[in-house]
Amino acid sequence: MMDLSSNYLGLKLKNPIIVGSCGLTSNLNEIKKIEKFGAAAVVLKSIFEEEILKDAENQLQEAKDNAFIYDKYSETLDYIDLHLKEERLNDYIKLIKSAKKEVLIPIIASVNCVSASEWVSFAKRIEAAGADALELNISLNPTDLESKDFEKTILLIIKKVLAQVKIPVSVKINNTFTHLAQFVIDLSNTGISGLVLFNRAYTPDIDINTFEAVQGRSFSTPNAYIHSMRWIALLSDKVNCSLAASTGIHMHEAIIKQILAGADAVQIVSALYDNGIEYINELLKGLEKWMAEKGFNSLEQFKGKASSKNVGNPAVFERIQFMKYYSGIN
Ligand SMILES: Cc1cc2nc3c(=O)[nH]c(=O)nc-3n(C[C@H](O)[C@H](O)[C@H](O)COP(=O)(O)O)c2cc1C
């Protein structure tokens, strides 16, 4: 019997596949389907900090006082009717409760946030509703030229949220930090239970006929896994928390590589939009077939086998310049 189980955020997962936060995880029917086709856990569609802050006038001011960058992200706040907001919060809590009642896999709630303002008290409602964990999608915008200390804001958000709840908290970040390796290690020592590397940033495109900026592709491509795989290989034996790989995981080979690099789990989104939720089953079959071919009975037998520490030549992961020796190209 093949053991695909993994430990992520202190939760026992029956296999390493988590469906990441997206439209597919925003309603119960899809969540049931996600469980039916074999995923080990689900991250609910995020609720946004702006949606949580109810009393626009008072709380916006408080938010501004707490995080100097808040006002740059709150442009939607004025447009959200307060009543609709309360309804939205209740719906989110209801979704957690009904998912916990109807499926057995862990339910990870998700908040998209940019400051450590009053929204953090909502984390308590998320916990009380029964969520198994809370993922924070901390979405500070690297195009912002005025804000200076994103790292400080992120550490403050984590501190405030950890003070509210006992359930495991994970943090999903993007990859645009000046000293990414050190910051990931620092984050892993804050008391969070896991990191999701990395969120996929929205990427606009340019139309060469109209000269206009246009919407880019919403979904990742199958070669995009390379980036998170590299950082997971580099950091998996240095961090003090679980790691989930995210972005560009479309095929079972990418799942295998992420686990070889040292990931405890993978989060998949675009591949399910492209192939349907049923595709989770194909991915699991591919993983099992490969394990059988290699003579592995459990994930533990190969997790981290190709991390930077264990691989023959760690410089392959560390190099940032192209060199003939490493690329084989003149
Ligand atoms: C349609 C769509 C909606 C998404 N919504 C959210 C969201 O609400 N919260 C979040 O943290 N990530 C969200 N994401 C990002 C995904 O969770 C994931 O990090 C990203 O798509 C990269 O994974 P992938 O390459 O498997 O798609 C969304 C992605 C897509 C495509």
The ligand as a MOL file (V3000), in Angstrom:
LIG
                    3D

  0  0  0     0  0            999 V3000
M  V30 BEGIN CTAB
M  V30 COUNTS 31 33 0 0 0
M  V30 BEGIN ATOM
M  V30 1 C -9.1410 32.7890 -10.8740 0
M  V30 2 C -8.1680 32.8450 -9.7380 0
M  V30 3 C -8.5740 33.3600 -8.5130 0
M  V30 4 C -7.6650 33.4360 -7.4560 0
M  V30 5 N -8.0760 33.9210 -6.2500 0
M  V30 6 C -7.2060 33.9230 -5.2000 0
M  V30 7 C -7.6190 34.3560 -3.9180 0
M  V30 8 O -8.7480 34.7780 -3.6870 0
M  V30 9 N -6.7040 34.3050 -2.9150 0
M  V30 10 C -5.4250 33.8500 -3.0810 0
M  V30 11 O -4.6450 33.7840 -2.1210 0
M  V30 12 N -5.0190 33.4400 -4.2970 0
M  V30 13 C -5.8680 33.4590 -5.3380 0
M  V30 14 N -5.4380 33.0330 -6.5660 0
M  V30 15 C -4.0330 32.6100 -6.7160 0
M  V30 16 C -3.9250 31.0890 -6.5790 0
M  V30 17 O -4.3050 30.6370 -5.2920 0
M  V30 18 C -2.4900 30.6070 -6.8600 0
M  V30 19 O -1.6120 31.1280 -5.8690 0
M  V30 20 C -1.9710 31.0630 -8.2190 0
M  V30 21 O -2.9740 30.9260 -9.2180 0
M  V30 22 C -0.7580 30.2350 -8.6320 0
M  V30 23 O -1.0460 28.8720 -8.7040 0
M  V30 24 P -1.3100 28.1350 -10.1160 0
M  V30 25 O -0.0970 28.3300 -10.9330 0
M  V30 26 O -1.5600 26.6980 -9.7620 0
M  V30 27 O -2.5080 28.8030 -10.7110 0
M  V30 28 C -6.3200 32.9790 -7.6400 0
M  V30 29 C -5.9360 32.4630 -8.8790 0
M  V30 30 C -6.8360 32.3990 -9.9250 0
M  V30 31 C -6.3710 31.8430 -11.2450 0
M  V30 END ATOM
M  V30 BEGIN BOND
M  V30 1 1 1 2
M  V30 2 1 2 3
M  V30 3 2 2 30
M  V30 4 2 3 4
M  V30 5 1 4 5
M  V30 6 1 4 28
M  V30 7 2 5 6
M  V30 8 1 6 7
M  V30 9 1 6 13
M  V30 10 2 7 8
M  V30 11 1 7 9
M  V30 12 1 9 10
M  V30 13 2 10 11
M  V30 14 1 10 12
M  V30 15 2 12 13
M  V30 16 1 13 14
M  V30 17 1 14 15
M  V30 18 1 14 28
M  V30 19 1 15 16
M  V30 20 1 16 17
M  V30 21 1 16 18
M  V30 22 1 18 19
M  V30 23 1 18 20
M  V30 24 1 20 21
M  V30 25 1 20 22
M  V30 26 1 22 23
M  V30 27 1 23 24
M  V30 28 2 24 25
M  V30 29 1 24 26
M  V30 30 1 24 27
M  V30 31 2 28 29
M  V30 32 1 29 30
M  V30 33 1 30 31
M  V30 END BOND
M  V30 END CTAB
M  END
